[in-house]
Amino acid sequence: MIKEQILALLEERKFKELKELLETVHPVDIAEMLEDISKKQMILIFRLLAKEEAADVFTDMNSDMREYLINTLTDSELEEVMDEMYVDDTVDVLEEMPANVVDRLLMVTDEDTRKKINALLQYPEDSAGSIMNIDYVSLRREMTVEEAILKIRQVGINKETIYTCYVTEKKRLIGVVDVKDLLTAGEARLIEEIMDENVLCAKTLDDQEEVASSIRKYGLVAMPIIDHENCLVGIVTVDDAMYVLQDETTEDISIMAGVSPNEDSYFGTSVFRHAKNRTLWLMLLMLSATVTGEILRHYEEAMSVMPVLITFIPMLMGTSGNCGSQSSTMVIRGLAVGEIEFRDFLRVIFKEIRVALVVGLLLAAVNGIRIYLMYNQDIMLAFALGVTMIAVIVMAKCIGCTLPLLAKKIGVDPAIMAAPLISTIMDTCTILMYFTIITAFFRLGG
Amino acid sequence: MIKEQILALLEERKFKELKELLETVHPVDIAEMLEDISKKQMILIFRLLAKEEAADVFTDMNSDMREYLINTLTDSELEEVMDEMYVDDTVDVLEEMPANVVDRLLMVTDEDTRKKINALLQYPEDSAGSIMNIDYVSLRREMTVEEAILKIRQVGINKETIYTCYVTEKKRLIGVVDVKDLLTAGEARLIEEIMDENVLCAKTLDDQEEVASSIRKYGLVAMPIIDHENCLVGIVTVDDAMYVLQDETTEDISIMAGVSPNEDSYFGTSVFRHAKNRTLWLMLLMLSATVTGEILRHYEEAMSVMPVLITFIPMLMGTSGNCGSQSSTMVIRGLAVGEIEFRDFLRVIFKEIRVALVVGLLLAAVNGIRIYLMYNQDIMLAFALGVTMIAVIVMAKCIGCTLPLLAKKIGVDPAIMAAPLISTIMDTCTILMYFTIITAFFRLGG
């Protein structure tokens, strides 16, 4: 609705009203809307935005739109936008741009900012340093609360978050003061009296996902980041942490579906890139599945004696694959949120075996009755299939819960051990187990 | 390490040192440690905690431990803990307790709090109302910044978050003021001059996941919640939002693995509960798989003429299942993070068909060469399998991306349309397509 209003005002060239309307719309929503309209309209609207809002909208855009804007805006327009952006956001923008665009952007930033940007660009991808914000409020222990508030008043206007202030001594982090404590403590009290010395902090080279998880775990609004000399160099804020966690989850889910993750969005990824991300696993699994095919062929004779055997194959393979991926998924998620660790190995296996027995008995009973009724009341066949079903389910649950834990232990992403790989492995194991049990039961040649 | 230190001090009955040590440990970590030690030790340590810390630790515990504590502590001890807890946390605790425990807890809370608790307990599960915090700072438009800061000083000490203050008029929400704006604006300015009137807010009955997603999308520290008369009744804070998003993701991932989600942790769920959560889907899929079995049986004759046909079944079923779940997973995640919507239907299908053609051609080529080399250079067989492979992959990707979108459209959770269901459906479709193509190619009777 807002979108239609905006486009109508643009159409009628009522720029003043449009400008006023845009001031009431959240930058995130403006960025979202700009994605859906023509490039020409986008530029027109972008130029109408107030300086600060333009910077916010620019930060929230996707990289294609940003690149287009950078190529279209004049140097002075670009400079205005860059001036209003936070350094960490600028770095995020630069990391996605081709070299010539980066040069142009760096040319319009002042030297001080350029130095900061270059420092941040040094941190490895996915490190805490690469997502941290270098604007924060630092206090000294001997300040009074009144002086601290005065300092926030003076410098705070440029800081992305001032909810937590950091107390430093020779740049070393020695305490934290919540703005709530500043406001509720007496004005004459000293910072060192009210500061909390048990500071949770992370290192610049720590994995961004770990930092984000800690922010969630401890309910922080920001986590201070220190360098190898324990000097405070920046903070990671909760809003960035939420995005990191979302991206990492998307990555996990992709891997769990046998898709190599990439950072772009679904529509932002080209067809060939999508194909490339998916083919590797498919190829590998396709070739592994030929093993199952060869084993099947090995039992050709048994199947020609008892043709009914073939009808149970999809059911057994399907059930074992599903059972295995249920277990592996539970364990993968448990590992991801920190509930399960490798030391829980035996506890997990013991639990899964018990679950498998309960589930196996239930499925075997239902399936046995079905087979008894559908296949001339052949009680022997129903029983043999029941035994196979229980054996296959116990095996599936054991393998399913073991593989992610082993992967974690050897430093491989446990998410790889999800449905696609597990069900391919289970197919082979199931066929082997099925024919071993069946040939023993009915004394068929293997 | 800290854990060993704590237990050693407890062993030596050095309670004073232990008390001091505990003050330096984060409540979240204390709660985590208490889970790992004996109940007797837990009670001892819990009683040593300072009042406020005890309340925080209690909030962070799992429900089993809480119930044990409630049954062990005296009424006056319990009262002390409850007095320090935030009302929304108390409600979270109560929602998980059996009725007799709830009664006991309500008996030790004062009437004012009891009223608030009862009001919060009315909101449906998973609604914004059920997770909101009723402690927040409200200001009036005619206050000066100085008066506002004074008000925060007076009441703020009991409020869980004061980072954002809300401006109300006859209880209606008319604006928001960030504490940053209060600190950086001149003391004499009026709240109405500095407040932002474009307030993002949610209703008490809105889904908690939507509210949490908005908090992430707009980078808020809290979202105000209004009732049906537009009166401000509470706020949802970013730390609660992060937990909601994590729980909802875990729920999605469970459903995607064919496991009915439940709110307890992996180890906190009993074996029978685990079995119950997993059996429904397994049963359903097992019975559906019998259809595939019957279809296979229908083509018994074709397989007895060309026994090699059976060897390709696991590979084809595996590949189609994996292709289908790749597509469905991408779409399910896209829907969950709000990138894909139902109106993108045609765009998604068009993209998936192109991806399928690229992937299909590649896999068909590799597979064709393998068959040509392994099966007496039978070029006809290699070609027939190649055609089947491409057809099956295109079908898998189309069905895989369509089902989650349709589920969303009719109001069913798209996560259901993940690997287990998709691969069962794909098994049936694959067998049908395989034998249709093969019997046509080699003129075999169906």
Interface residues (C-beta under 8 A of the other chain):
Chain A: T24 V25 H26 V28 I149 I152 R153 G156 I157 K159 T161 I162 Y163 V179 K180 L183 T184 E197 N198 L200 I215 R216 K217 Y218 G219 L220 V221 V238 D239 A241 M242 Y243 L245 Q246 T249 T250 I253 S254 M256 A257 G258 V259 S265 Y266 F267 V271 F272 H274 A275 R278 T279 W281 L282 M283 L285 M286 L287 A289 T290 T292 G293 E294 L296 R297 E300 M303 S304 P307 V308 I310 T311 F312 I313 P314 M315 M317 G318 T319 G321 N322 C323 S325 Q326 T329 M330 V331 R333 G334 V337 E339 I340 D344 R347 V348 K351 R354 V355 V358 V359 L362 L363 V366 N367 R370 A419 P420 S423 T424 D427 I431
Chain B: T24 V25 H26 V28 I149 I152 R153 G156 I157 K159 T161 I162 Y163 V179 K180 L183 T184 E197 N198 L200 I215 R216 K217 Y218 G219 L220 V221 V238 D239 A241 M242 Y243 L245 Q246 T249 T250 I253 S254 M256 A257 G258 V259 S265 Y266 F267 V271 F272 H274 A275 R278 T279 W281 L282 M283 L285 M286 L287 A289 T290 T292 G293 E294 L296 R297 E300 M303 S304 P307 V308 I310 T311 F312 I313 P314 M315 M317 G318 T319 G321 N322 C323 S325 Q326 T329 M330 V331 R333 G334 V337 E339 I340 D344 R347 V348 K351 R354 V355 V358 V359 L362 L363 V366 N367 R370 A419 P420 S423 T424 D427 I431
